[in-house]
């Protein structure tokens, strides 16, 4: 199973390096770390999933001496590692780029939001197809940037203001329980995806 996780990193290393480079550039431009973390976590985890959706890939995976539970588990482990890598980059960026202590509440929000999004994305993708999520994702961002360009020019600033208002209300204890809840949801999603994938016919 760990070989499948390694495979995801090796096959997508060029794409991942480009995404990580983009993440660093946006950090230098002082874009919200919550926005960056969530966007790049979702994009990277969806990318590793979509590559195995081709019928030839599914047949190849089914021919390996691995159970379907192990195949699904490798995706969830890889997604968790990607989220952890992005958070580590955000921490390093706070120290190196901004030369300040990272905002742990913001990082906690990134972790919680990313885990929750993946927890909803993967069962849906196993049941239907990730391309529908990707299409929705692209359209959503196109609408967002179009609205920011034509109608609400300070949309990013408004989101940042909302986050700044919510952040002081999030104490470390509340964030801890939110993270636990997100991990539980992630685990439930994992089990659900295994059951969905075990019932598929290729």
N, C-alpha and C positions, 0 to 999 in steps of 0.2 A: 504493500500500500504506500509506503514511504517513497518507493520508486516512482509512483504516479505523481506524488507531490513534487519530487525533483524534476520529473518530466515537464510539469507545468512551468516551472521556473526556467528550464533550459530552452524549451520551445519558444517561449515568449520573451526571452531575455532582451531582444532588441526593442520590442514594443515597451517593455517595462522600463528599460533604461531611458527611452524617450519620454515616457510619462513622468519618471522621477526627475528628469532634467527640467521638464515643464513645471513640475511642482516647485522645484528650487527657484526657477525664474519668477514664478508668481509670488513666492515668499519674499524675494528681493523687492518686488513691486508693492509689497505690503498689502496683499489681498487677505481677507479674513481667513485665519487658520481653520475655523470651523467649516467654512464654505469649501476651502481647498481640500481638507481632509475627507469630507463627505463625497465630494465630486470624484476625487482620484480613487478613493476606496471602492466606490460603486463601479467606476469604469474598469478598474483593473480586475475586480472579482467577476464582473460580467464577461470580460474578455477571455479569461481562462475557462469559463464555462462554455462559451459559444464555440470554442475550437473543437470540442468533443461531441458536438451535436450532429455532425455529418454522419450519414448512415454508415459509410465505410469505417469511420472512427468507432462508431458504436459496435459494429460487428467485430472489429479488432479487439476492442476492450472486452467484449463478451467471450472472445476466444482465449483470453489470458487466464492463467490459473488464479483468478481472483473472484471473490464473491461480489455481487452487486452492492452489498453493504460497504465493502472496502472501496469500491469505485466512487460511491457517493461520499464516503468519509474523507477520501483524499481531496475532494473539492472543498469541503468545509474546512479541513485543516489548512489548505493552501490559502483560502479566503481569509482565515484568521491570521495567518502569517503576513499576508499582504497588508492587512489593517495595522498589524503591529509594526511593520516596516515603515509605513507612512507616519504613524505616530512618532516613531523614533526620529524620522527625518524632521518632523515639525519641532521636536524637542531640540535637536541639533541646530535647526534654523534659528530658534529663539536665542540660543547661546552664541552662535557664530555670526548670523546675519544681523540680528537686532541687539545682540549683546545684553540680554536681559534674561531673567528667570522665566521659564515657560509658564503660561497660565494653565494650571493643572485642571481647573474647572472646564476650560475650553477643550482641553485634550480629552477629558472625560466625556464631554458632549460628543466629540468626534467619534470616540470609541463606541459609545452607546448608540448613536445614530447609525453608524456604519454597520454594527452588528444587527440592528433591527431591520435595516434596509435589506441586507443580505438574507436575513431570516425570512423575509417575504419574497425576495426575488427568486431564490433557488427552488422552492417547491413549485412556484408558478412556472418556472422554466422547465422543470422536469415534467410537469403535467402538460404543458403546451410547447412553447419554444421561446428561447431568449430573444429571438429577433423581434418579437412583438414588444418586449420590454425595451430593447435598444431603439426601436422606432419611436416609442413613446418618449423615451429619454431624450433623443435628439430633437424631436418636435417641441418638447417642453422647454429645452434650453434655447431653441430658436425663438420661441414665443417670449421667453424671459428677456433675452437680449434685445429683441425687437421692441418690446414694451419699454425697456430701459432707454433705448435709443430714441424712440419717437414720442413717448408719453411721460414716463416717470424717470427723469434723468438721474435722480439721486436714489434709485431703488436700492442699490448696494448699501448706501449710507443708511437708508431706513432700516434695512435688515440688520445692519451692524448696531444701530441704536437700540433695536428691540433686543438683540442678544446682550448688549451691555446692561439693559434694564433687568433682564432675566437672570443673568449671571450672579449678581449679588444675592439673589434669593436661593441659589443652589449652594447649600452648605456641603461640606465634605461628606457628612453622613448621608445626606440625601443622594449625592452622586454615587456613593458606594452602593446604596440599595438600588439605584437606577441601573448601575452596571451589573449587579447580580440578576436583576429582572431581565436585562438584555441577554445575558448569558443563558438564562433558563429558556427564554424564547428561542435563542439560537439552537439550543439542544433539542427543543420540541420540533423546530423546523428541520433539523438534521434527521430525526426519527421519521418525520412525515415524508421527507424526500426519499429516504430509503424505501419506505413502503410503496411510494408512487413508482419508483424506478424498478422495484422488484416485480411489479405487475405489468411492466412494458414488454411488448413483443417486438423483436427486430427481425 
